[in-house]
Amino acid sequence: MSASVAHATETMTDLPSQERAGVIGVHGVTKRFPGVIAVDNVSLTFHRGEVHVLLGENGAGKSTLVGMLSGLQEPDEGHLTLNGHKARLASPSASLEAGISTVFQHSMLVPTLTVLENLTLGAPWHERPPRARIAARMEELKREFALSLPLDAVVGELSLGQQQQIEIARALLRDSKVLILDEATSMLTPQGAQELGERMQQLVRSGLAVIFITHKLAEAYRYGNRISVLKQGALAGEMGPEELKAMSEEQAVDEIVRLMFGREAGTASVENRKSTARDSIVLKVEGLSTQGDADVMGVRDVSLALRAGEIVGVAGIDGNGQKQLAEAMAGQRPLIAGHVELEGEDITRASVAQRRRKGLRYLTDDRLSEGSVSAFPISENTVLKDIGQPPFWVRGVERPQRIAQHARDLIARFSVRTPNEMTPIGRLSGGNIQKVLLGRELSGEARVVVFNKPTYGLDLKNIETSRQRISDIAERGLGVLLISTDLDELMALSDRIAVMEGGRIRGIVENDGSGEALRLRIGRMMAGEEDHKQATP
Ligand SMILES: Nc1ncnc2c1ncn2[C@@H]1O[C@H](COP(=O)(O)OP(=O)(O)OP(=O)(O)O)[C@@H](O)[C@H]1O
């Protein structure tokens, strides 16, 4: 028996009627990871002829759900159905055989091969369809879905939009019945996104079911026939075609914002920290722009000022330029425009080390590969950004005793749980690595600390401790720029919150304690909508 759609299927009549309809369904599925319920008792049916949009904040469970449909993981509880039959998708090839193709956010193509080679990749050489057959089929796809691809072009030389078309073409050549597009528009131009939206409609008209994951509300409304919202793993709400048709775009967006970002009635909101902001400006950024990378968004025309003792939060769905902004401030990413001032001094052209010495510190979200060298002892990691500098190096000679003492002090001050300072940092837990990195950034005369997702991936106790430390840092008079995808965290800690979307700042709001209304206002901007001051809970 093939590993696919476990042929241990039940007959349609064995299943409740609501499970029969639709090409694919998940029924009461739950998936747990250590410390988190990623998907919590979710039931959904994906129908032929429909673009079904999945929405939800970072961490809501969308990828985990898609992982179940694409055979990357199986549910701990609940089951899947295909055409009304109970089914198992135990591997990616089982999912493909069942007619489900997934186009992931990051291209799965081989950039050095041609379009034709990529289209036939994976098929054993003796089964590869001849070029003439593919060319003929591509002509059909061009007519039907406006998929126009130069078969002999090398994939790496094509635009991201064209590369995505290859993946869609590959799914169609396989006769897929379900096409999953995971954040497929995030790196496309508005024009490219619109073309994809139109193409999705053509695809569903030809009988496919499309599952479309996006973070942008306008796209969800314009291109979706049905919208489901996930929140903390559970299904927060679903809007079917009739309901959507009866709503204006504005009404639909308001409802989705409420489902995505609203709080359940009766949920206690987190208490806001008392502001410790002073008058003096410690960091000023004006008109800052940076280039992105191949599939990373750049930053456009960002201006903000940070006062001593102030925490300015930066909200946004992951990947909207936040990391690039932090890197540009830290001097790790070149600017194409704008300038940066630290306590009135222009540091636009200063190197990473110079900025650090002047007191501008940066805590990366990538603790293990960018922030530390995991095989090196904690001691070496505490001076990683001070190599060659006194007091740890004197006239080019390393002072191991001095470094070890510095590391022992840091371990004691930040309560790092480790046998001793010689333990490789990679052996510590996430929370303890974070403490070492924070200790490193705060040593010497720090004036401004830029945090990128400081509590991401930590357990609850370490999250609390980290937030308290951030609050203490501001209280000591340092300026803090706090980048986070967690709105609760930002609302609990920040004086003001800047919202980034599409590499730009959509708006900067005072965290004035207006709770739910402010939450929805920020959520709207995160999802690509204009600021809407009147948003009501
Ligand atoms: N392999 C894993 N191991 C541990 N935890 C995981 C794993 N995969 C996901 N999680 C956790 O499960 C939760 C749901 O994650 P998931 O990636 O499904 O969310 P998402 O809605 O796709 O988010 P995003 O928009 O950021 O991609 C998160 O808390 C995440 O940290």
The ligand as a Gaussian input file, in Angstrom:
#p B3LYP/6-31G(d) Opt

LIG

0 1
 N        8.238000      22.396000      15.354000
 C        7.796000      23.138000      16.366000
 N        8.271000      22.949000      17.621000
 C        7.824000      23.687000      18.655000
 N        6.891000      24.648000      18.544000
 C        6.373000      24.889000      17.335000
 C        6.800000      24.151000      16.184000
 N        6.109000      24.616000      15.107000
 C        5.306000      25.604000      15.575000
 N        5.457000      25.762000      16.897000
 C        4.718000      26.708000      17.752000
 O        3.349000      26.528000      17.488000
 C        2.660000      27.779000      17.463000
 C        1.973000      27.959000      16.125000
 O        2.978000      28.181000      15.138000
 P        2.692000      28.318000      13.576000
 O        4.005000      28.427000      12.905000
 O        1.779000      27.243000      13.138000
 O        1.931000      29.719000      13.517000
 P        1.635000      30.619000      12.228000
 O        0.221000      31.100000      12.389000
 O        1.962000      29.893000      10.993000
 O        2.625000      31.820000      12.448000
 P        3.438000      32.699000      11.338000
 O        2.467000      33.663000      10.778000
 O        4.464000      33.358000      12.199000
 O        4.023000      31.764000      10.346000
 C        3.703000      28.833000      17.783000
 O        3.646000      29.095000      19.160000
 C        5.009000      28.165000      17.419000
 O        6.068000      28.675000      18.196000

